Amino acid sequence: MTLANKRILLGVTGSIAAYKSAELARRLREAGAEVQVVMTRGGAEFITPLTLQALSGRPVFLHHLDAETEAAMGHISLARWADLVLIAPASADFLARLAQGRADDLLATLCLACDGPLAVAPAMNRQMWAQASTQDNMRLLRERGVHVFGPGSGDQACGENGPGRMLEPREIAEQSAALFDSGLLQGRRVLISAGPTREDIDAVRYISNRSSGKMGFAIAQAAVEAGARVTLVAGPVALQAPERVRRIDVRSAAEMREAVLGRMEGQDIFIAAAAVADYRVARPAAGKVKKQARLILELERNPDILRAVTALPVPPFTVGFAAETENVAAYARAKLRDKALDMIVANEVGRHDRGFDSDDNELLVLWKGGEKSLPLGPKGRLARELITLIAERYGAKDTA
Ligand SMILES: Cc1cc2nc3c(=O)[nH]c(=O)nc-3n(C[C@H](O)[C@H](O)[C@H](O)COP(=O)(O)O)c2cc1C
């Protein structure tokens, strides 16, 4: 089980099972997640924010809809930050408020503002659970796509026995991890290139670009979650490889070409997210070039890795990237045709709120006969949407 790099907003509401949320926060973090706790008024009656702050490693947000909480991180930012909003325990009262779409405290408001996955782990007395009102609420929530973990059945804090117990923290953590594990690319071999390349001018200087590798690494993570066996060929970046990814570090475009082509055999899918330098210095100096009034560099074209891959006798399903500052869609469509790609992912760069080195991005995905735009959002979420699209198109081609 892994929740590596996942951001989980853990909502704790007013149930006697709230004491278990302390262990849940610990387990989620052990599985690699970042955990931000938000408590309702009722939740804070059952377990202290201090305990959850210590175990989550972050200040806890309480029920208030006030300027102070908003200044720390607004409810919309909180909702967007999360890859998963997990309410555990979810009290009967909170589930009712959720079903009604109420926005009368911080947790309910951010649930309403959240467009990502939402999961609840109900915890209540068996009679409260069996009540028609609660069951109606649960039916509504399920219909709207809310994931429901449990409840389990057994001895209850009130001394009764029956359904309504919150699942154990271990089970909740596992079911949370399973939400990210789509299996869409189960057993497929996927090679991903990411990051910039560096082209040496001399022994100490180089030419590069502003690619951070974040998008490529997020795609590698999403591909692993989808069940793929992932090889990541990375230029120089300051990022940790996701778990279960085979990482190969390279520096120049020539090294990247060798690493990619050398590992292409048997790959089902190639996703070229790297920003490979188009040019390299024709004659890099072995030592350090002395300072001079003017230095003229002669640049020559680097080999085109994408073209080399699609020209293979049996090319993999190949996805290219187009980073442009203008006319994004037109350039991307031309590149799709020109390089015989199966799919191209276009993004606008040169803006501070998206693209290179940003945590957010906005993508336009094009293929022969179709396109889909993925609106501005965190790169992790976009990467999962992109992997879903790739899996669909790959499946369509496979059966064509
Ligand atoms: C001792 C005690 C235990 C409670 N346990 C639960 C419970 O396990 N599940 C539940 O849904 N409500 C339980 N309640 C009722 C909720 O705490 C109450 O509905 C509260 O308003 C919920 O607050 P919230 O919606 O702000 O989370 C309990 C109340 C008390 C006094």
The ligand as a Gaussian input file, in Angstrom:
#p B3LYP/6-31G(d) Opt

LIG

0 1
 C      -20.904000      10.888000      24.143000
 C      -21.402000      11.116000      22.756000
 C      -21.051000      10.228000      21.772000
 C      -21.499000      10.398000      20.470000
 N      -21.114000       9.520000      19.512000
 C      -21.561000       9.676000      18.248000
 C      -21.194000       8.755000      17.258000
 O      -20.454000       7.798000      17.495000
 N      -21.664000       8.953000      16.006000
 C      -22.467000       9.994000      15.685000
 O      -22.843000      10.095000      14.515000
 N      -22.813000      10.911000      16.602000
 C      -22.391000      10.764000      17.889000
 N      -22.766000      11.690000      18.836000
 C      -23.570000      12.838000      18.438000
 C      -22.691000      13.904000      17.763000
 O      -21.561000      14.181000      18.563000
 C      -23.478000      15.174000      17.512000
 O      -24.430000      14.918000      16.504000
 C      -22.614000      16.362000      17.097000
 O      -23.449000      17.485000      16.955000
 C      -21.908000      16.104000      15.797000
 O      -21.076000      17.186000      15.558000
 P      -20.462000      17.583000      14.165000
 O      -21.532000      17.495000      13.139000
 O      -19.958000      18.981000      14.389000
 O      -19.363000      16.658000      13.907000
 C      -22.332000      11.504000      20.155000
 C      -22.675000      12.402000      21.168000
 C      -22.203000      12.220000      22.429000
 C      -22.596000      13.210000      23.521000

